[in-house]
Amino acid sequence: MKKSLSVIAALALTTNAAFAAPVQITWWHGMGGANEQVINQVAEKFNAAQANCAITPVSKGTYEEALASGIAAFRSGEQPNILQVFDAGAATIISAKGATIPAEDLLSQNGHKLDRDAFIDGIRNFYADADGKFIGMPFNSSAPIMYINTDAFTKAGVAPPKTWEEFEAVAPKLKEAGYVPLVASQLTWMLFENFFSRNNIQMASNNNGYDSIEGTTLNATAPEMIAFWNKLKEWHTAGLFGFYGAGWADNQKPFEEGKVALWIGSSGSFGGLSKTATMPFSADFIPYVAAIGEGNKSSFIGGAALFAMSGKPEAENKCSADFFNFLTTTEIQTFYHQATGYVAITKAAYEASKAEGWYDKHPVAEVGIKQLLLPTGEWSKGYRLGFYPQIRAVEEREFNKIFSGETTVEDAFKAIETEGNDLLAKFAKTAG
Amino acid sequence: MTNAAQTSPGPIRRWIARATVRPEPAKRVQFDRPLLPWLFLAPQLAVIFVFFYWPSAQAISSSFYIEDPFGFGATFVGFDNYTDALGSAEYRHIASFTAIFTVLVTAFSLGLGLLLAVKADQVIRARSTYRTAMISVYAIAPPVAGLIGMMLFDQHIGPFVKLAAWFGWEMKVGLNYFDTAFAMILVSVWKQVPYNFIFILSGLQGIPQSVREAALIDCKNGARRFFTAILPLLAPTAFFLLIINITYALFDTFAVIDVMVKDKAANNPITLVYKVYVDGFRGNDIGGSSAQSVILMLVVLVLTLVQFRWLERRVHYG
């Protein structure tokens, strides 16, 4: 980076500053495959739209690897200008004050204005501080939604469920029709974290962790949660719920093959699923528990945000700010939303896609955003929990144990709470 | 520190001293300039320092701190990271799996390598074809081996799963702890057998024909001849392979495990070194992860001492 800068500087001198060379900035992200191509296109669009800055996106593997690389690079002073950090890593980077420049400050320092209200509600809080100031720049956001194998429902002669009670009623008929009624990928995100949001139940003390990292505890053993998972376990035993381990694809594959009636996946899965599914499908919100009486609230967002790393020269920060501003334009938002299946994060991009008739052609693409636009409950704004990637690993371990019969639901959630609280306490020590 | 080490040499130093002195050739080549040997050693010493001593020192120092991931502040916590790790039931569970995994992988890959080498040594027709076929598996990189394993054991399309189902075994690799452990051990062994095969085969070919013939005159029982004459002569090779295989099972199986658990350890069996990675790189818990790697370093140190002090004495170098 420094070398290329000095080369540029030398070049600029020799050409007598006839052409001002663009300021180079780097962007590390955790996307691969088709989504990486789209990121490259976004970068090209930015570079073509102005001449002062040139951004170079670099894929660092998965979300976790991108965060780990960013941290390692920061420690040795080689950090990129912009780092993509995923939902579960939000607390790690946001609590590290001084590692990043809050997105909102960066924009205002460089003459841009960030309009918080332009963003969709569910997206506004997740990467913001307790006062609502944007620390991260929301980028690719997704919601967990329920995909529906329409053939299965026609054959069974029933309607797709809106609530878990309705699911319980129709599931045996789907089974009789020869389908596995329900399968879900990444239970941590789908049926744990978003069980809290969809049913408006507190997930952690200290306002879901937003108010303080000191003394935050997990509310994993909420009675509603235990009751629901006992149902899930019951359904698994009765052959109404299929579970094939913590791997995402292992649970998606049987749905693609048309063996499963309902699959809970990401709204971002839509693009890939359109190519791989062997049967027609539609989608709807993840069910909620009607008996709790709070249900059908918006879900937490998943996906990732972009963070401007500190310790960079002013000129480069200016470019990062320009790029963030560029990303919020309706044109780019609409492009990104339609090319990837991630939800539109600004209201304007949503309206633009609607006006274009995009959702008439692709109704599934609207489900995630509609779910995020549902009324927000007190507890569906988001969570801010340190070492959350590790807590997720504990959840994954215990969920596997539940379905392989090694533990009971009660013990599993007790273990998640105990080990989760230990990790939260440890995080408070490191960050404090 | 250095003085103390010199006055009472540790077991490894003593071993090194013995090993370097033992061959004692008739004419000993001496460097007449004291600096020259150090110059030759310098690149190797630099590599060891940069890639071993320095990171080890870093790991030891950070294992006594808890630190925020970005390195803004570290708090000294003494042995807390160690007691946290050793006190956790999960960690002890992983440690015992690692022990079982290491014993099984080492035993099976050495045993199978030995069996195949002994048999291949006796093949006369098309021997090089057989040997190439055996050795070629070694060219497969561990992540690729893991990928192949993952496909063979896929719950939906895996041929091995279908085969097992035929015998009434409903395999659920990725969900069932035992099934996943079975698949991991199988793939790890499969990957290591060719390596052992190459060494044992060359060891076998190093046994003089005259010794074999003398043994044949003394004893006509093939199996007994193998155990009393051939195997002792293979001991140096076997000892070397034992160390290499234990190291392989402890550390080099990382890629196989990573691919087979698909980045989600959940309740699947993992080894200690994978746990270091999960906590350090995925969980950003640098202190805890450093403490675990120091524990692992100590385990390997003890293992090496045991091997050289107890086992090596029984090896006959001929």
Contacts between the chains, C-beta under 8 A, distances in Angstrom:
chain1	res1	chain2	res2	distance
A	62	B	263	6.8
A	64	B	263	7.8
A	64	B	281	7.5
A	64	B	282	5.0
A	65	B	281	7.8
A	67	B	284	7.5
A	68	B	281	4.6
A	68	B	282	7.1
A	68	B	284	7.3
A	71	B	69	5.0
A	71	B	70	6.0
A	71	B	284	6.4
A	74	B	70	5.4
A	74	B	71	7.3
A	75	B	70	6.7
A	75	B	71	4.5
A	92	B	69	5.8
A	92	B	284	5.8
A	95	B	68	7.5
A	96	B	68	5.9
A	96	B	69	6.7
A	96	B	70	4.3
A	96	B	72	6.5
A	98	B	70	7.7
A	98	B	72	6.0
A	99	B	70	4.5
A	99	B	72	7.4
A	243	B	175	6.9
A	244	B	155	5.2
A	244	B	156	7.7
A	244	B	172	7.3
A	244	B	174	6.8
A	244	B	175	6.3
A	245	B	155	7.3
A	245	B	172	7.1
A	245	B	173	7.7
A	245	B	174	3.2
A	245	B	175	4.1
A	245	B	264	7.8
A	245	B	266	6.7
A	245	B	268	7.8
A	246	B	174	6.9
A	246	B	261	8.0
A	246	B	262	7.5
A	246	B	264	3.8
A	246	B	265	7.8
A	246	B	266	3.7
A	246	B	268	7.7
A	247	B	174	5.5
A	247	B	262	4.0
A	247	B	263	8.0
A	247	B	264	5.8
A	248	B	262	7.8
A	248	B	264	8.0
A	249	B	262	7.6
A	250	B	154	7.7
A	250	B	155	5.9
A	250	B	156	7.3
A	250	B	174	6.0
A	250	B	262	7.7
A	253	B	156	5.2
A	254	B	156	6.3
A	257	B	156	7.4
A	387	B	283	6.0
A	387	B	284	7.3
A	387	B	285	6.7
A	389	B	282	5.5
A	389	B	283	5.7
A	389	B	284	7.5
A	390	B	278	7.9
A	390	B	279	6.9
A	390	B	282	7.3
A	390	B	283	3.8
A	390	B	285	6.8
A	393	B	264	7.9
A	393	B	265	6.2
A	393	B	266	7.7
A	393	B	278	6.6
A	393	B	282	7.3
A	393	B	283	7.2
A	396	B	264	5.7
A	396	B	265	7.2
A	396	B	266	4.0
A	396	B	267	7.6
A	397	B	90	7.9
A	397	B	265	7.1
A	397	B	266	5.1
A	397	B	267	4.3
A	398	B	267	7.4
A	399	B	266	7.2
A	400	B	175	6.0
A	400	B	266	4.3
A	400	B	267	4.0
A	400	B	268	7.3
A	401	B	267	5.0
A	403	B	175	6.6
A	404	B	172	7.4
A	404	B	175	5.6
A	404	B	176	5.3
A	404	B	177	6.8
A	404	B	267	7.3
A	406	B	177	7.3
A	406	B	267	7.2
A	419	B	90	7.8
A	426	B	66	6.8
A	426	B	84	7.9
A	426	B	285	7.2
A	426	B	288	7.7
A	429	B	66	5.6
A	429	B	75	6.6
A	429	B	77	7.9
A	430	B	66	4.9
A	430	B	67	6.1
A	430	B	68	4.7
A	430	B	69	7.7
A	430	B	75	7.5
A	430	B	285	7.9
A	430	B	287	7.7
A	431	B	68	5.3
